[in-house]
Amino acid sequence: MTAQSHILIVEDDPALRTMLRSVLELQDFIVSESESRSAALEKLRSDSSVAIVILDLGLPPHAHEITEGIATLRAIQADILPVKVVVLTGQDQEAAALEAIREGAFDFIAKPAAAEAILHAVRRALLFLQKERELGEEGITRIAINAQIGDGLKGVRTDAEERLVRQILKETGFNVNQSAKRLGVKRENIYYFLKKFGIERDA
C-alpha cells in the first residue's frame, strides 16, 4: 500500500465529509465521497481501487439509527469486497461498536473523532489489508465467519465452506477450473457447491 491509497468516505453530513476529506488529502490519500448506502455500494462495486471505507452508521433515511450503516456493512461482507471498513458513529457507542464488529468492521471510532485518531485507524487498516494481500499471493485465503455456538460444528463448517467457495470464485473471476484447482477438488465439486449454496455468476 502506498500513500496514494484510495479511501471512500460514506457520510451524509457535508461539513463532516469536507473535514474528513481535507484531513486525508493532506496526507496524500485519494478520496471519494458517498452520502448513502446505495451510492457507496455502487462506487465500491464499480471501482476496485478503493481500499478503505470510512463509514458513518447513521445514514439516511434513518440518520439517527445505525440500521443503514449496518446494512451497508452487511452488503460489503456479502459481496466479499476487498476493503477494510472503519466505522464512525455518534449513536449508542457500545451497542453500535458490538454490532459493527459483528458485521465485519475493522475498527470503530466514536464521534467527534480527532484527525489523528482517524489517520491512525486508516493506517492500521491499510497495514492489515496489505498483509492479507501478501498472504493471498502465497495462496492463503483469509475468511471471516460469525459462529453461533448453539449451531454446533456443522453450522460453523457449512458457513466457512460457503464463504471460502464464494471468495475463491470471486478471486478467480468465476473460473470453475481455477477454483477447483485452488480448493483441491474436482470440477464436479464446484458445480455441487454452486447448487448447494445457490451461487450464481452475477453474485
N, C-alpha and C positions, 0 to 999 in steps of 0.2 A: 504494500500500500504506500502511496506517495502523498505528499501534501495536497495534491490535486484530486484527492478522493471526492466523490460526488455524494452530497447529503441532501435528502429531501425533508423539508420542514412541513409537517401537517398540523396546521393551527388555524383556527377561524378568526383569531384576533389580529387584525392587520398591524397594529402597533407592535405586538409581541413578535410577529413574523419578521418585521423590519429589524427589530433589535437583534433577534437570533441570526438573521442573515448577515448583519453587519459584523457581529462577533466572529462568525465563521469565515466570512470573506476576508477579514483582516488576517486570518491565519492561512489564507490561500486555498481554502476549500471551494469547490464548485457547489453552488447551492441552487436548488429548485424549491418551489413552494406549491402547496395544495391547501385548500381550506375545507375539504370534505373527504369522507371515506371513498366515494366513487372516483373523485379526481385523483386521489392518492393511488388507488389501485390501478387506475388507467395508466398513470405515469410509471408505476413500478412494472407493470406487465409489458409496457412498450419500450422501456429504457433500462437495459441490463447494466448500465454503468453506475446506477445508484448503489451505494454500499451501506449507508447508514440512514435510518429514518428516525427523526425526532418527532414523536407523536404525542399530541395533546389528546388526552382521553375524552375531554368534554367537547365533542364536535356536534354541529347541527345535524339533525333537528332537535337533539337533546343535549344542548350545550351545558346543562347543569347536572348531567349524569355521566356515567362512564360507559354507557352501553355502546355508543357509536365507536369509541376508541377501541373497546374490547372486540367489537365486531370486525374492525379493521385488522387488529392483531390476528384474529382467527383466520381471516381471509389470507393474510400473508403466510401463515403457517400451512393452510390448506393448499395453497399454490406452491409451496416449498420455494418461496422466493429467497434468493441468496443474500439477504440483508440482515443487519442487526438493528433492533428497534430499541431506542432509548425513549422511555415514556415520561411525559410531563403531566402533572395534574395538580389542581388546587382543590380537588374533591376530597372526600374521606380518605386520607392518605394511607392508612394501614390496610383498609379493605381494598382500595384501588391497587396498592402495590402487590398484595397477595394475588388478586385476580389477574393483573397484568403479567406477573411472573408465571402464573399457572398457564397462561395462554402464549407464552413464548417470548416475552420481553427480555431483552438482555440486561437492561438497567432501568432504574426508576429515580426520577428527580422531582421533588416537591416544589411547587411554585410558592413564592417567587424564587427563581434559581439564579445564582451568581454566574457570571460569564465563565469564571474559572471552573466551576463545577460542571458546566455544560461541556466545556472543552475537554476536561478530564474524562468524562463519560464517553465522549466521541472517540478520543484517542484509545481508550481501553477497548471499545467496541471494534475499532479498526485493527488493533493488535490481535484480538481473538479471531476476527474474520480472516486476517492474513494467515494465521497459524492453521485454521481449518482448511484453507485453500492449499496450503503446503501439504497437509495430511492427505487431501484429495489427490494431489499429484503423486503421492506414494500409494494410491489405491485404497486409502482408508476413508470410509464414508461415515460421517457423524450424523446420527439421527436422534431426535428428541421425542420422548413419549411421556404421556401423562398416564399414570397407572393407579387404578383404584384397587387397593389391596384385596377388597372383598371379591373382586372378579377372579382372583386366583391367577396362577401362572399362565393358564391357557389364554385368558383375556389379554394379558400383557404380551404374550408371544404373538398373538394374532395382530395386535396393534403395531408391534415392532416390525413384523413381517410386511404388513401393508405399507407402512411408511418407507421401509427400505426399498421395496419394489417400486413404489411411486417415485422415489428420489432417483434411483438408478435409471428408470425410464426417462425421467426428465433430463438427467445429465447426458444420456446417450441420444437425445432427440427422438425418443420413442423407437430406437433401433432394437428390434427383438433379438437379433443375433448378438449384438454387443452386450445387451443387457443380460442375456443368458450366460455369456462368457464371464462377465464381471461377477455374476451371482453364483457361478459354478454349477449351473443347472442346464437342462436341455431346453430347447426352444419350446417344446410342448408344455413345459412347466410355466413358462412365461404366459402362454395363452390361457393356461389354467388360472393363474393369478389374475389376469385381466378379467376373466369371467367371475372369479370368486369375489373380487373387490369392486366390481363394476367400474373398472378403469377404462375410460375412452381416450382416444388420441388427443382430443381437444383439452382434456384435463391436464 
